[in-house]
Amino acid sequence: MSKVRIDTYDDGVRAIVLNDPARRNILAPELCADLLDAVSSVKADPGTRAVIVTGEGSAFCGGADMPAIFGDTSRSVAQLRDDLHEVYASFLSIRDLGVPVIAAVHGPAVGAGLNLAMVCDVRVAGPDSVFAATFSRIGLHPGGGCTWFLVQTMGKDKALKMLLDGGNVKAQQAVDAGVATVFADDPMAEAMKLASRWSAIDSQLTRDIKAAVEIAAKSDIATTLEFESWAQASAATKPALAAYVDTFRK
C-alpha cells in the first residue's frame, strides 16, 4: 500500500496525504518515492487547481528516517550528498506545482517535516502544530533548504537563533514568527476553505500571480514589473475583466 494517497475534492482541489501514521509520517525511502509519484500525478492532472498537503494521524511529518538515511557510515561524503539530494527531491518537487499549495499542519513538523511544510506556499497551523528545526540538537547540519526557508520567513537573526538552538515554534507563535501563515482550530477545514476559494479563480491568473510573487521575492522591481506587464496584459484579454469593465458602461 502506498505511503502517500491523493484525495480528490470538487472544484479541482487535491490533497496529498502522508499516510504512515504509525511512524509519524517520517520521510523513509518508500514514503519519499511515493511522495514524488503523488506530486507528479497531481502535476500531470489538468483538473488540479489547488493542492493541500497534510499527514494522517497525530503528526504532520516527524522528520527523516534517520537510520535509513544516515545509518550507512561507509559512504563517502560525496555519495552521502548525492543520496541526500534524492531525499530532498521528494518534497522540493512540490515547489514545481504551478497551483497554490497549502500545508494543513495539525501536529509536529520536525526537521525534514518542517521542510515539507515550508515548501508549501501557505501554512495553516493548528492548535497542536509544532514547527521544529532540531538539527543542531542531534549534531546535524540543517538540510533540504531549511536554512533558506527560515531566513526567508523569519529573517537572518531569528533563523540563526532557531537553528543554533535546535528550537521550535508552536501554533500561533509560528504565525507570529512568520513560519506559518494563519492559525486555525481545524487546519484542514481552513485549508479547504482557502483551496476552494482560490480554485475558483482563472487557473492561468492563479499561476501567474504565484509566479509573480516568486519573482518579486527573488528579483528587483524592474524584473517584477516586466513579468507583471505581460501577465496583466494576458489577463486583460479574458472575459472576466471584460465583463467587469462593461459594468462601467451601463
N, C-alpha and C positions, 0 to 999 in steps of 0.2 A: 504494500500500500504506500502511496506517495506520502511524503512528509510535508507536502505543501498542497493545498487544494485551492481551487478557484471557485468562488461563489458568484453567481450571476444575478444581477438585480435589474429592475426596469430602468429605462432611460440611459442605458449604456454604462451603468455603474458596475464595476467588477471589484471583488475583494480577493486579495491574495492572502491566504491564511496559513501561517506556520502551524503545522498540525502534528506536533510531537510533545504534547503537554506533559507526559511522564518525565521527559528530560528537559523540561522548561524551554522547549523550542530552541535548544542550542544549535549553533551552526556546525553540525557534524558534516562530514563529506557527503553523505546521502542527501541530507536536507539542502546543502548548498547546491547540489546538482538539480534537485527538484525545484528549488527556488529559481535557478537560472532558466529552467524549462518553463516554469509558470510565467515568468516575466516575458519570455519570448512569445508564449502563447497569447498573452494579453496584448502584447505589442502588435502581433500579427492579426488580431481580431479587429476588423474595420468598425465594429459596433462599439468599441471601447471609447467612452467619453470622459470617464474619471475612474480612479483606482484608489481603493483603500487597502492599506497593509496593516495586518494585526496578527495576533497569536492566539491559539486555542489554550484554554486553561488559565492558570494564575499568573503566568509570565508572558510578557510581550516577546522577549528573547533573552535568555540567560547568558548569552555570550558565545564564545567559541568552544568547541570540543577540544579542550587543552591536550589530553593525551593523544588524540588522533592527529592534531595539527603540530604539536610541539614535542611529542613523545620520542620521535626518532632522532636521537642526538648524533647519529653517524653522518648526517648530511652536512655538506659544506654550507657556508653562509650563502653562497650564490644559489645553490639548489633550494635552500630553505626560502630564499627570497622569491624564487620562481613559484614555489608551492604556495606561498602566502598570496601572491598575486591571483592565483586561481580562486582562493577563498574570497578575496576582495571582489573579484569579478561577479560573484553571485549576487551580492547586494548592490554593488555600484551599477549594475545593469539597470536598476530602477531609474537611474538618472537619465537613461536614454528614452524613457517614456515621454512622449510629447504632450500627454494629457496631465491634468492636475493629479498629484499623488498625495494622499492624506494618510498619515500614520495614526491609528487609534491605539494609544498606549495605555493599557489598563493595569499593567503591573511593571515589574522590573525590566528595564532595557539596559543591559550591562555589557560593557566592553564592545565587542563586535555587535552586540544587540543595540547599543547606543548608536553605532554607525548605521545600522539598518534603519533606525528611526530618523536619523539625521539626513539620510539620502532622500527622504520624502520632502515634498515641497512645504507641507504644513503638518504640524504635530499637535494632536489633541491629547492633553494629559488628563487622565482620570484620577480619582482620589487616592488610589494605591500605586500610582505610577512613580517610578524611580529611574532617573537618567544618571547612570553611573559610569565614570571613567576610571576604573580601578586598576589600570595597567601598572602604575608605579608600585602599588602595594604588593604585587607579586613579582617585581623585578623585571617587568616587561615594558619596552617602549611602546607608546601608542601606535596603532597601525590602521590601515583601511581608510585613511583620510580623517581620522578623529581629530588630529591637531588642526587641520584646515577647517573642519566643520565648527569646532568650538571657537576658534579665533573669529570666524565669520559671524557667529551668532552672539558671542559673549564679549568680544574684544580681547586684545592680546593679554592684558594683565590678568583678567579674570580667568581666561582659559589656562594661562600658565599656572595660576594658583590651583585650579581644579585638577589639572593633570599631575602636578607635583604632589598634591595631597592624596591623589587617588580618590577624589571626592565624588559626591553625588548631589543632585538637586531633586526635590520631590514636588510633584503636583503643582500647586500654584507657585511655589518657589521656582520651579523650572520655567514657568511663564514669565515671571518677574526677571529671571536671569537671561531670557531670550532664547533658551534652549527649546522650549515648547512655545506653541503659538497661542493656544487657548486652553483654558481649563473647562472640563465638563464632568458632571456627576456620572454620566453614561457616555464614555468617549466614542463608542461605536455608533450610538444613536446620533451624536453630534457630527461625527464623520459622515454618516449617511445624509444628514441634512445638507452639509456643505457639498458633498458629491452630487446630490440630486439637483441642487441649485446651479452648480457650475456646469453640469451636463446639459442643462437647458440652453446654454449659450452656444452660438455657432461654433462648431468644432475648430474651424480654422482660426477664428478670432481667439479662442482659448489657447490654442497652440502658439499663436503669435504673441499674445500677452505673456505667456510663460517664457518664451524665448527672449522677449524684450527685457523682462526682469533679470534673466541670466546675463544678458549683455550689459545692462546697467550696473549690475553688481561687480562686473569684472573690467569695464571699459570706461572711457571718458564720455562726456556728454555729446561730443561730436559723433562718435560711433553709435551711441544710442539714438540720436536724432536721425541718423542715416537709416537705421533699421525701422524706426517708428514711421518715417515718412512713407516708406514702401508699404508697411503693414497697414497704416491708416488709409492710404490710397486704395489698397485692396479691399478693406472693409467698407469703404465708401461706395464700392460698386455693388454691394449686396442689397437685397430687398429690404432688410430690416431698417437700415439707415434711410433708404428712400421713403419708406412708409412714415418714418419719424419726421423727415423734412416736409413731407406733404401736409402734416398737421398744421404747419405754419402758413399754409396757403389757403386754408379754409376760412 
